[in-house]
C-alpha cells in the first residue's frame, strides 16, 4: 500500500476525531435560553399608549402607589386644562428638539425616560421638574453629561428579565435624586439582597419631597407625550 493511501486514511481518521470532539464540547443554545435572552432585552412597557383614558393604568404600570396614581391623574387633568393650548403650540415650535423624546422609536429610550432630557433641570446639584409656566422645551445641560447613566439605569431596571413592577418609578426616582450610580451599584433602596433591599417606600422616606417631584414629572411627561402622539400631534 503506497504512502498516499496511508496519508488519506490518516487524514480521514483525524477529521473524524476532530468532529467528534467538536460535537461533544459544542454548546447549543436551548430555545428557552434564547427566549430568556430576548426577554432580558425587552422593555415590557414600550407598547403603552398615551391617551387621557390610559393615564391611571399607565401610572400604575410605572409603579406609583394608589395614592400617587390618583395625585398624578388629578395633576395631569389640571395641567391639561391650563396649558394644553400652549404646550401644543410649543411642541410644534420645538419639534426638532424634542420630537425624538416624545415619539416612538427614539434613541433607544422609552418616552418616560427620554422626556427627562428637557423636563428636568439641575441647579446646585439638585434636579427638579421645570414648572410648566416656564417650560422651554430645550435639552438640558445635565442631560448631555449624564445621558449614559440614564441609559444604564433604563437598561438595568427596565430590560431585566426579572424586572420589578415598580422599576420605572424607582429608576426615575434615582435619576431625579442624582443617584444613578447608587442605583446601578444596587445600594439601598435599589438593592436586591437581604442587606440592601429594593423599596420604593424607603426611597421616598429617605428623600422628603421626592413623591411630589415624581407626581409632577409623570403628569407632565404623560400629558406632553399624549399631545405629541395625538392625531394632530408632531409624531403623526
N, C-alpha and C positions, 0 to 999 in steps of 0.2 A: 504494500500500500504506500503511495507516494506521500511526501510531506504535505502536499496541498490538501489531501484528504484529511490528514490529521489536523491541519490548520482549520479547515471548515468545520469539522466536528467539534473542535475546541471552542471555536467562536460561538457556535450554536449553544453549546453547553454553558458557556459563560453568560450568554444572553438570557438563558432560562433561569440561571441562578439570580441574575440581577433583577429580572422581572418579578421573581418570587419575593425577593427582599422588599422591593418597592410596594408590592401589593400588601405584604404583611404590615409594613410600617405606615402606609398611607392613611391619613386621617380624612375620612369622608364626612362632610358636614351633614348632619341629620336634618330632615325637613323642619323639625320643631326648633332646632338650634338656629337655623336660618330665619325662621319666623321670629324668634326672640330678638335676634339682632335687628331685624326690621322694625319691630315694635319699639325697641330701645331708641330708635332714631325719630320716632314719630311723636309729634305734639298732638294729643287727642282733642285739643280744643281749637285746632286750626279751622275746623269746619263750622265754627259758630257763626250764626247770622246776627247782625247788629241792627235791630229794629226796636221801636218802643215796646212792642209786645214781648220781646225776648229779654228785657232788662233784668227782671228778677231772677230768671233762670240763669242767665249769664253771670250775674253777681254771685249767685250760689255756686256755680261751677268754678268761679275764681277762688272760692274758699272763704268768702266772707261769712261771718256768723249771721244768724237770722236777724238780729237787731241791726247789724250793719248793712245787710241786704235792704232792709226797709229804709234805712237812712240814705243809702246810695240812690235808691229808686226815687225817693222824695226829692233829693238834691238834683237829680237829673231832670226831673219834671220842672223844677223851679228854674234851672239853667235854660232849659228849652223855651219856657215861656218868656224869659227876659232877653236871651241872647241868640236865639235861633237865627233871626234875620242877619245879625251882624256876623255870626260865625259862617253862615253860608256865603256871604259876600267876601269874607277874608279867605275862606278856603279857595275860592275861585282866584282871588288875587295872588295867593301864595301856593298855588297848586304844584308848581315845580319844586318848591322847597319841602313841602310836607306830604305830597301825594304818595311818595314811596312808603311812608309810615302808616298811612291810613288805608291803603288799598291792598287787596290780597296779592300774594306773590312778591312781597317786598324783599329786602336784603337778608333773607334767612331768619327774620324775626316775625313773630305774630304782632298784630296791631297793639295788643295790650302791653307789649314791651317797647315796641318801636316808637310809640307816641311819647314816651318819656323824653325823647330827643328834643322836643320843643315845648313840652308841657311842664317841665320841671326845671327850675333854675337853682344855681348854687351860689350862696353868698356866705363868706366867713366860715367855710367848711360845713355849711348847713344847707341841705336841699329842701326845697318846698315847692308846692304846686303854685304856678303863676296864677294870680287872681284873674278871673275871666274878663274883667273890665280892661285889663292891660295885657292880655294875651296877644303876642305879636308874631306868632307862627314862624319863628326862626329857630334853627338848630342851635342849641346852647353850647357854650364853650366846654363845659364839663363833659358833655356827651362825646365830643371829639377825643377827649383824653381817656374816658372810661368805657367806651363802647365795647372794647374787648372783654372787659369784666362783665358787662351786661350780657353779652352773648354767651359767656361761660356759665353765668347763673341760669340763663334760659336753657341752654343745652343740658346742664346738670340736673335741674329741677323738673323741667317740662318734658324732656325726652328720655327720661329714665323709665325703663320697663316696669319699675316698681314705684312709679310716680304716685305721690300722695295727693289726696283730693284737694288740699289747700296749698298746693305747690305755687300757684300764681300769687296769692296774697303774701306768702312767705318770701317769694323771690322779689316781688315789687317792694315789699317792706324792707328787705335787706338793702336794696338799691336806694330807696328814699333815705335810709339811715347812713348811707355811705359805708356799709359793712359787707360789701360783696365778698371781700377776701375772707372774712369770718364765716360767711355762709358757705363758701366753697371749701373751707377747711373743716366744715361740719362742727364748728363750735356751737355751744348752746346759744340760742334756741333752735338752731338748724341742724342739730346732731341726729345721729341715727342709732346711737347705743345707749346703754344704761347711764353712763357717765355724762353724756351730752345729748339730751333728748330733744326731739323735734316738738315745738309747742308754739302755736300762734298766741295762746294766752300769755305765755311768758314773754314773747317778743313785745306784745302790746303793753304788758305790765311794766317791763323794764324801760320802756320808752314812752312816757306820757305824751299824749297828743298825736301819736302815730295813727291811731284809729281815725282821727279827723282828717289827717293827710290822705289816708287810704280811701276814705269815702269821697273826698274831693277829687282825687286823682281818677278813680274808677268812674265817677259820674261824668267828669269832663271827657275822659277818654272814650267812654261809650257813646256819649252824645255826638262828639266830633266824628267818630267812626260811622255812626248812623247816617249823619248828614253827608259824609263823603261817599257813602255807598248807596244812598237812595237813588231812585231812577234819574233824578236831575243832578246828581252829585258828580264830583270830579273823577270818581273811579269808573264811571259808566262811559 
